Amino acid sequence: MSSLQQKVLKEGEAEQKAYEKFAEWCKDEAVSKQYEIETGEGKVESLSATIEKETATISVEESKIGDVAKKIAVNTKDLTAATEIRKKDNADFSVADADLAETIDMLSRAIGIIEKNMRATGFVQGKMNKEVVTALNALLQASSISAGDRSQLTALVQQAQGDDDDFLQSAAPAPKAYESQSGGILDILEDMKEKAVAMKNDGVKAEMNAKHSFEMLKQSLENTIAQDNKELTEAKAVKAGAEEAKAIAEGDLSMTTKDLAAANNALATTHGDCLTVAADHEATVTARAEELKVKIGRASCRERV
């Protein structure tokens, strides 16, 4: 074999080794990129599922936040209204209780004046009669006096201001007797006092019951509002967490999508380059074989000559 033939064969061997090394690289690169693509596709699927899940969570929590906020607003409004009603009722009670206390005091003083005058003079002196009339007139100004009692008091005042004998006859029984008789002025005033005391006691009891009911309602509403505020805070925290997780997933998805596209492009480029090199190598091998064939033919011709 001539030196020229040997040179062609060595070049072919060197090129073949280089090609085989390149072909191995193409195979490894294809496997690597394919793995990268599969991993990227799995990550895209996982990130997309995460985004969908967090989006649903955000929607649920937003709805919950809206519902709980409405409950808090309604209960707060109810508590405010109940508090205002309680304040008004308490103020009304204070006025009525004070008025009844004043009425009871005036009735007690009127009864005391009458009893004192009955024991001392029997209402004979006009001066004493005038003192009683003044006490009765004061009672007529009390708002807690009922219409019926007011009518009786008015009649007594008119009677006292008129005929003293008639008034004394209705106010006191037989001489030296100090007990009130049915229909007398003391009976009327004592009855009015009992009713006023009963009204005052009933009012105090009603106020205590109303206050207790309000305190129970207030405690219930405040507990509900506190629980709702806790639920609202938790819902907002869950929503914020979901929004953060969604944002991170969206950022990762954007990067992963770009990396996946780059990997696909790189795989396509590598595949195309490897095919081109393979085709070039095949053409070179064919050309070298033809060249070697020609050289061998020429060498044979020279030997025959």
DAVEN-V64660 format. One record per backbone hydrogen bond with DSSP energy under -1.0 kcal/mol. NH is the residue of the N-H (numbers start at 1). CO is the residue of the C=O. Records with the same first field share a line. If there is no record, write none. Layout:
NH = CO / CO
This chain:
6 = 2
7 = 3
8 = 4
9 = 5
10 = 6
11 = 7
12 = 8
13 = 9
14 = 10
15 = 11
16 = 12
17 = 13
18 = 14
19 = 15
20 = 16
21 = 17
22 = 18
23 = 19
24 = 20
25 = 21
26 = 22
27 = 23
28 = 24
29 = 25
30 = 26
31 = 27
32 = 28
33 = 29
34 = 30
35 = 31
36 = 32
37 = 33
38 = 34
39 = 35
40 = 36
41 = 37
42 = 38
43 = 39
44 = 40
45 = 41
46 = 42
47 = 43
48 = 44
49 = 45
50 = 46
51 = 47
52 = 48
53 = 49
54 = 50
55 = 51
56 = 52
57 = 53
58 = 54
59 = 55
60 = 56
61 = 57
62 = 58
63 = 59
64 = 60
65 = 61
66 = 62
67 = 63
68 = 64
69 = 65
70 = 66
71 = 67
72 = 68
73 = 69
74 = 70
75 = 71
76 = 72
77 = 73
78 = 74
79 = 75
80 = 76
81 = 77
82 = 78
83 = 79
84 = 80
85 = 81
86 = 82
87 = 83
88 = 84
89 = 85
90 = 86
91 = 87
92 = 88
93 = 89
94 = 90
95 = 91
96 = 92
97 = 93
98 = 94
99 = 95
100 = 96
101 = 97
102 = 98
103 = 99
104 = 100
105 = 101
106 = 102
107 = 103
108 = 104
109 = 105
110 = 106
111 = 107
112 = 108
113 = 109
114 = 110
115 = 111
116 = 112
117 = 113
118 = 114
119 = 115
120 = 116
121 = 117
122 = 117
129 = 125
130 = 126
131 = 127
132 = 128
133 = 129
134 = 130
135 = 131
136 = 132
137 = 133
138 = 134
139 = 135
140 = 136
142 = 139
145 = 142
150 = 146
151 = 147
152 = 148
153 = 149
154 = 150
155 = 151
156 = 152
157 = 153
158 = 154
159 = 155
160 = 156
161 = 157
167 = 163
168 = 164
169 = 165
170 = 166
171 = 167
172 = 168
177 = 174
184 = 181
188 = 184
189 = 185
190 = 186
191 = 187
192 = 188
193 = 189
194 = 190
195 = 191
196 = 192
197 = 193
198 = 194
199 = 195
200 = 196
201 = 197
202 = 198
203 = 199
204 = 200
205 = 201
206 = 202
207 = 203
208 = 204
209 = 205
210 = 206
211 = 207
212 = 208
213 = 209
214 = 210
215 = 211
216 = 212
217 = 213
218 = 214
219 = 215
220 = 216
221 = 217
222 = 218
223 = 219
224 = 220
225 = 221
226 = 222
227 = 223
228 = 224
229 = 225
230 = 226
231 = 227
232 = 228
233 = 229
234 = 230
235 = 231
236 = 232
237 = 233
238 = 234
239 = 235
240 = 236
241 = 237
242 = 238
243 = 239
244 = 240
245 = 241
246 = 242
247 = 243
248 = 244
249 = 245
250 = 246
251 = 247
252 = 248
253 = 249
254 = 250
255 = 251
256 = 252
257 = 253
258 = 254
259 = 255
260 = 256
261 = 257
262 = 258
263 = 259
264 = 260
265 = 261
266 = 262
267 = 263
268 = 264
269 = 265
270 = 266
271 = 267
272 = 268
273 = 269
274 = 270
275 = 271
276 = 272
277 = 273
278 = 274
279 = 275
280 = 276
281 = 277
282 = 278
283 = 279
284 = 280
285 = 281
286 = 282
287 = 283
288 = 284
289 = 285
290 = 286
291 = 287
292 = 288
293 = 289
294 = 290
295 = 291
296 = 292
297 = 293
298 = 294
299 = 295
300 = 296
301 = 297
302 = 298
303 = 299
304 = 300
305 = 301
